[in-house]
């Protein structure tokens, strides 16, 4: 192994250790409300020894059928939280992100010399920054990377992937809804194989057809069957989602992690013009489009898009790169030992230092401390961002982040009320017999309630405002 290869292997391990530590110690990892919802859902399943098939949490949709498509991730999260508290919850996310770095580092080195492989690895992982959250998508990053790498290796060796790889899809589909990206990627690689191997198209169609059928069968291997497969597409057809921050288009008014990546791709394309197969160009453009359409998809452009171009770039700049068999990522035993020791030390420090869950944009901790138990049991009108934390605290919300449960009409009606609209707010307060409200301090609903007769403030801080009905 060359000095450059040894240096690259050490860089990958050091980067993986850094990623491990970031998840353990960056407070923003626990900032998303969905983390609390997933723990609550997992706890319910553990307590009832059953899968969630209907909503047991909200008072507006209680009993309505619900496809809990991330049920396996929720069980893992609940178990980790029960065993180790907040440090225990963070451990699997830190581990999977570190594993993702190692797998992606190996995938890049398969096609590229050490230095460009290191640059692409850093660029890909940097796109993860906006979504560095304790949510199921982080658990499936290693699966996403391994799946795409297997497809690209198969193409490099002019063969179809082994059907047994579909077992990875079974795990993926029960952890997170991004599995359809894997199906689309496999379809694109099958199409590329069929177009590029004109002399053996029948054989290619049979081999890739078997694999695609196996992958589709794997995607159907969930407790929800066809409903689990269709859920991501149902979500994408909800117009009201565009009002929710994570589903909004990428905003270039502020710096985005994908900005240097896009500029780099443009520079390489305009200056060097390496030739990519047409379907890979189409796949890359589709990834760029999805990243622009929804900011949350930037990570797909980094993790998948850079794998797509790694081989053409590697061969363009270095004709002697190893190819589909790949240059192995072989850190020395001392390097592995140092990385493992570093990870254990970081986790020990994380256990020793308490994790503080205080007030935040999704966690009205102080406000809820001022709600009497009798009041908490009555119907509440809450801000969208607070719903998941209410569930975690055992309070039935008006609405939470499960857009697929509430549906487009209910979500749009809530958004219309908050525009603001006094008439619609009063209709909701009356029709749902709302006894108290929990609103974002700067929300239009809080401002309307300040002016609405029959309502008064019970509590307010920089995070949330509580209103209750005034005594007659």
C-alpha positions in Angstrom: 0.0 0.0 0.0 1.4 3.4 -1.0 1.9 6.3 1.4 -1.0 8.2 -0.2 -3.3 5.2 0.3 -2.3 4.8 4.0 -2.8 8.6 4.5 -6.2 8.4 2.9 -7.2 5.4 5.1 -6.1 7.4 8.2 -8.0 10.4 7.0 -11.2 8.4 6.6 -11.0 7.0 10.1 -10.3 10.4 11.6 -13.2 11.9 9.6 -15.5 9.0 10.9 -14.4 9.7 14.5 -15.1 13.4 14.0 -18.6 12.6 12.7 -19.2 10.3 15.7 -18.3 13.0 18.1 -20.4 15.6 16.3 -23.5 13.6 16.7 -22.8 13.0 20.4 -22.0 16.6 21.3 -23.7 19.1 18.9 -27.0 20.2 20.6 -28.8 20.7 17.3 -28.9 16.9 16.8 -31.8 16.8 19.3 -33.5 20.0 18.1 -36.0 18.3 15.8 -39.4 17.5 17.2 -39.7 14.3 15.2 -37.1 12.7 17.5 -39.6 12.9 20.4 -42.4 11.6 18.3 -40.4 8.5 17.2 -39.4 7.7 20.8 -43.1 8.0 21.8 -44.2 5.8 19.0 -41.5 3.2 19.8 -42.5 3.3 23.5 -46.1 2.7 22.6 -45.2 -0.4 20.5 -43.0 -1.8 23.3 -45.6 -1.2 25.9 -48.5 -2.7 23.8 -46.4 -5.5 22.1 -48.0 -4.5 18.8 -47.3 -2.3 15.8 -49.0 1.0 15.4 -51.8 0.9 12.8 -53.9 3.7 14.0 -53.2 7.0 15.7 -53.2 6.7 19.5 -51.7 10.2 20.2 -53.7 13.2 18.9 -57.2 14.1 19.9 -58.2 15.3 16.4 -57.2 12.1 14.5 -57.3 9.5 17.3 -58.2 6.1 15.9 -57.6 7.0 12.3 -55.5 4.5 10.3 -51.9 5.4 10.3 -49.0 3.9 8.3 -46.1 4.0 10.7 -43.6 3.3 8.0 -40.6 3.9 10.2 -41.7 1.5 12.9 -38.4 -0.4 13.1 -36.4 2.8 13.6 -38.9 3.9 16.2 -38.4 0.6 18.1 -34.6 1.0 18.0 -34.8 4.6 19.2 -37.2 3.8 22.1 -35.0 0.9 23.2 -31.8 3.0 23.0 -33.5 5.7 25.0 -34.9 3.3 27.6 -31.5 1.7 28.1 -29.2 4.7 28.0 -31.3 7.9 28.2 -30.2 10.7 25.8 -26.6 9.4 25.5 -28.0 6.0 24.7 -30.3 7.5 22.0 -27.4 9.4 20.4 -25.1 6.3 20.2 -26.8 4.5 17.2 -27.0 7.8 15.2 -23.3 8.6 15.9 -22.4 5.0 14.9 -24.3 5.0 11.7 -22.9 8.4 10.6 -19.3 7.2 11.3 -20.1 4.0 9.4 -21.4 6.1 6.5 -18.2 8.0 6.3 -16.2 4.8 6.2 -18.4 3.2 3.5 -18.4 6.3 1.4 -14.7 6.7 1.8 -14.2 3.1 0.5 -16.6 3.7 -2.3 -14.8 6.9 -3.5 -11.4 5.2 -3.3 -12.7 2.4 -5.5 -12.8 4.8 -8.4 -10.4 7.6 -7.6 -6.9 8.5 -6.5 -6.6 9.3 -2.7 -6.7 13.1 -2.9 -9.8 13.6 -5.1 -11.5 10.8 -3.2 -10.9 12.7 0.0 -12.3 15.9 -1.5 -15.4 14.2 -2.7 -15.9 12.4 0.6 -15.7 15.7 2.5 -18.1 17.4 0.0 -20.6 14.6 0.3 -20.6 14.5 4.1 -20.8 18.3 4.3 -24.2 18.2 2.6 -25.4 16.2 5.7 -25.0 19.2 7.9 -28.6 20.7 7.6 -30.1 17.3 8.4 -27.8 16.2 11.2 -30.7 15.2 13.4 -31.6 12.2 15.5 -34.1 10.9 13.0 -34.4 7.7 11.0 -32.9 9.1 7.9 -29.5 9.1 9.7 -29.8 5.4 10.5 -30.2 4.4 6.8 -27.2 6.4 5.4 -24.9 3.3 5.5 -27.7 1.4 3.6 -28.1 4.1 1.0 -24.3 4.3 0.4 -23.8 0.5 0.3 -26.8 0.1 -2.1 -25.6 2.6 -4.6 -22.0 1.4 -4.4 -23.2 -2.2 -5.1 -25.1 -1.0 -8.2 -22.1 1.0 -9.5 -19.8 -2.0 -8.9 -22.1 -4.2 -10.8 -22.2 -1.8 -13.7 -18.4 -1.6 -13.7 -18.2 -5.4 -14.0 -21.0 -5.6 -16.6 -23.3 -7.7 -14.5 -26.4 -7.4 -12.5 -26.3 -7.2 -8.7 -27.0 -10.5 -6.8 -30.7 -10.8 -5.9 -29.7 -11.4 -2.3 -28.9 -7.7 -2.1 -32.6 -7.1 -1.9 -32.4 -8.2 1.7 -30.9 -4.8 2.3 -34.0 -3.2 0.9 -36.1 -5.1 3.4 -34.2 -3.4 6.2 -34.3 -0.1 4.5 -38.0 0.0 3.8 -38.8 -0.6 7.5 -36.5 2.0 8.7 -37.2 5.0 6.5 -39.2 6.2 3.5 -36.1 7.0 1.4 -36.1 3.4 0.1 -37.7 4.6 -3.1 -34.4 6.4 -3.9 -32.8 3.0 -3.9 -35.4 1.6 -6.3 -35.1 4.5 -8.6 -31.3 4.2 -8.6 -31.5 0.5 -9.4 -33.9 1.2 -12.3 -31.5 3.8 -13.7 -28.5 1.4 -13.5 -30.6 -1.3 -15.2 -31.6 1.2 -18.0 -27.9 2.2 -18.4 -26.9 -1.5 -18.7 -29.6 -2.2 -21.3 -28.7 0.9 -23.4 -24.9 0.4 -23.3 -24.7 -3.4 -24.0 -26.6 -3.6 -27.3 -25.2 -7.0 -28.2 -26.6 -8.8 -25.1 -29.7 -6.9 -24.3 -31.9 -9.9 -23.7 -29.4 -11.3 -21.2 -29.1 -7.9 -19.5 -32.9 -7.6 -19.3 -33.2 -11.0 -17.7 -30.4 -10.5 -15.1 -31.4 -7.0 -14.1 -35.1 -7.9 -14.3 -34.6 -10.6 -11.7 -32.8 -8.2 -9.4 -35.4 -5.4 -9.8 -38.2 -7.8 -9.0 -36.3 -9.0 -5.9 -35.8 -5.3 -4.9 -39.5 -4.6 -5.4 -40.4 -7.6 -3.4 -38.1 -6.4 -0.6 -39.8 -3.0 -0.7 -43.1 -4.7 -0.1 -41.9 -6.7 2.8 -43.4 -4.4 5.5 -46.3 -4.8 7.9 -48.1 -2.3 5.7 -47.6 -4.0 2.4 -48.5 -1.8 -0.6 -49.4 1.1 1.6 -45.9 1.4 2.9 -44.6 1.4 -0.7 -47.0 4.1 -1.8 -46.7 6.4 1.2 -43.7 8.5 0.0 -45.5 9.3 -3.2 -48.7 10.2 -1.3 -46.7 12.7 0.7 -45.2 14.3 -2.4 -48.7 14.9 -3.7 -49.6 17.1 -0.7 -49.4 20.8 -1.8 -49.7 22.0 1.8 -46.3 20.5 2.6 -44.6 23.4 0.9 -45.4 25.6 3.9 -43.3 23.4 6.2 -39.7 24.5 6.4 -38.0 21.1 5.7 -40.2 20.7 2.5 -39.5 24.1 1.2 -37.2 24.8 -1.7 -33.5 25.4 -1.0 -33.1 29.0 0.0 -29.9 30.4 -1.5 -30.4 33.7 0.4 -28.4 32.0 3.1 -25.3 29.8 2.6 -26.2 26.2 1.8 -23.8 23.2 2.0 -24.7 22.2 -1.5 -23.6 25.6 -2.9 -19.8 24.8 -3.2 -20.8 21.3 -4.5 -22.9 22.8 -7.3 -20.3 25.4 -8.2 -17.6 22.7 -8.3 -19.7 20.5 -10.6 -20.3 23.4 -12.9 -16.6 24.2 -12.9 -15.6 20.6 -13.7 -18.3 20.4 -16.4 -17.3 23.6 -18.1 -13.5 23.3 -17.9 -12.9 19.6 -18.3 -16.1 18.2 -19.7 -15.7 14.6 -18.7 -18.1 12.3 -20.5 -20.8 10.6 -18.4 -23.3 8.1 -19.6 -26.5 9.8 -20.6 -28.6 8.1 -17.9 -26.1 9.1 -15.2 -26.4 12.7 -16.4 -30.1 12.4 -16.2 -29.8 10.9 -12.7 -27.5 13.7 -11.6 -29.8 16.3 -12.9 -32.7 14.7 -11.1 -30.8 14.8 -7.9 -30.0 18.4 -8.4 -33.7 19.1 -9.1 -34.9 17.3 -5.9 -32.3 19.2 -3.8 -33.5 22.5 -5.2 -37.2 21.5 -4.8 -36.8 20.4 -1.1 -33.9 21.5 1.0 -33.9 18.3 2.9 -32.8 16.4 -0.2 -29.4 18.1 -0.4 -27.9 15.1 1.4 -29.1 12.9 -1.6 -27.2 15.0 -4.0 -24.0 14.6 -1.9 -24.3 11.0 -1.0 -25.7 9.6 -4.3 -24.7 12.2 -6.8 -21.0 12.2 -6.0 -21.0 8.4 -6.2 -22.5 8.6 -9.6 -19.7 10.8 -11.0 -16.8 9.2 -9.0 -16.0 6.6 -11.7 -16.1 9.0 -14.7 -14.1 11.6 -12.9 -11.6 9.1 -11.6 -11.0 7.7 -15.1 -10.9 11.1 -16.7 -8.2 12.4 -14.4 -6.4 9.2 -13.6 -6.6 6.5 -16.2 -4.8 4.0 -13.9 -7.4 4.0 -11.0 -8.3 0.5 -9.9 -11.9 0.2 -11.2 -14.9 -1.7 -10.0 -12.8 -4.2 -8.0 -11.5 -1.2 -6.2 -8.5 -0.2 -4.1 -9.3 -1.5 -0.7 -9.6 0.9 2.2 -7.2 -0.9 4.6 -6.3 1.1 7.7 -3.6 -0.4 9.8 -4.6 -2.2 13.0 -3.1 0.6 15.2 -5.3 3.0 13.2 -8.4 0.9 13.8 -7.5 0.6 17.5 -7.0 4.3 17.9 -10.3 5.1 16.2 -12.2 2.6 18.4 -10.5 3.9 21.5 -11.3 7.4 20.5 -15.0 6.5 20.0 -15.2 4.8 23.4 -13.6 7.8 25.1 -16.0 10.2 23.4 -19.0 8.1 24.4 -17.7 7.9 28.0 -17.5 11.7 28.1 -21.0 11.9 26.7 -22.3 9.7 29.5 -20.5 11.7 32.1 -21.8 15.0 30.9 -25.6 15.4 31.3 -27.7 16.1 28.2 -29.9 19.1 28.8 -33.3 19.2 27.1 -34.3 22.8 27.5 -36.5 25.3 25.7 -36.1 25.3 21.9 -38.2 25.9 18.8 -39.7 22.5 19.1 -39.5 22.0 22.9 -41.7 24.3 25.1 -40.3 22.8 28.3 -40.7 25.7 30.6 -44.2 26.5 29.3 -45.5 23.0 29.9 -44.2 23.1 33.4 -46.8 25.8 34.1 -49.8 23.7 32.8 -51.8 22.1 35.5 -52.4 18.3 34.9 -56.2 18.9 34.8 -55.7 21.5 32.0 -53.2 19.4 30.1 -55.8 16.6 29.8 -58.2 19.0 28.0 -58.1 19.8 24.2 -55.3 22.1 23.2 -54.6 24.1 20.1 -50.8 23.9 19.5 -48.3 25.3 17.1 -47.3 22.7 14.5 -43.7 22.6 15.7 -44.7 21.7 19.3 -47.0 18.7 18.5 -44.3 16.0 18.6 -42.9 17.2 22.0 -46.5 17.2 23.4 -46.8 13.6 22.4 -43.5 12.8 24.1 -44.9 14.4 27.2 -48.1 12.4 27.1 -50.3 15.3 26.0 -52.7 14.8 23.0 -51.9 17.5 20.4 -54.2 19.2 17.9 -51.6 18.7 15.2 -48.1 17.3 14.9 -45.6 16.6 12.1 -47.3 13.4 10.8 -48.6 15.1 7.6 -49.6 11.8 6.1 -52.0 11.2 9.0 -53.7 14.6 9.0 -54.0 14.9 5.3 -53.7 17.9 3.0 -57.1 19.4 3.8 -56.6 19.4 7.6 -53.0 20.8 7.3 -54.1 23.5 4.8 -57.0 24.5 7.1 -54.5 24.9 10.0 -52.1 26.9 7.9 -55.0 29.2 6.7 -56.1 29.8 10.2 -52.5 30.9 11.1 -52.2 33.4 8.2 -53.9 34.9 10.4 -57.6 34.5 10.1 -59.7 35.5 13.1 -62.9 33.9 11.9 -61.3 30.5 11.2 -59.4 30.6 14.5 -62.7 31.2 16.4 -64.4 28.4 14.5 -61.6 25.9 15.4 -61.7 27.0 19.1 -65.4 26.4 19.2 -65.7 23.3 17.1 -62.9 21.4 18.9 -63.8 22.7 22.4 -60.3 24.1 22.9 -59.6 24.7 26.6 -56.0 26.1 26.2 -53.5 26.9 23.5 -49.7 26.5 23.2 -48.3 28.8 20.6 -45.0 29.9 19.3 -44.2 33.3 21.0 -43.9 35.0 17.6 -46.8 33.2 15.9 -49.9 35.0 14.4 -52.1 32.7 16.5 -50.6 34.1 19.8 -51.2 37.6 18.5 -54.8 36.9 17.6 -55.5 35.3 21.0 -54.1 38.3 22.8 -56.9 40.3 21.1 -59.7 37.7 21.3 -62.4 38.3 23.9 -62.7 35.4 26.4 -59.0 34.4 26.3 -56.1 35.4 28.5 -52.4 34.6 28.9 -51.5 32.0 31.5 -47.8 32.0 30.7 -45.3 33.4 28.2 -41.5 33.1 27.6 -39.2 33.5 24.6 -40.3 30.1 23.2 -44.0 29.7 23.8 -47.2 31.4 25.0 -50.1 29.7 26.8 -53.6 31.1 26.6 -56.6 29.8 28.5 -60.2 30.7 28.5 -61.0 33.6 30.8 -63.4 33.1 33.7 -66.9 34.5 32.8 
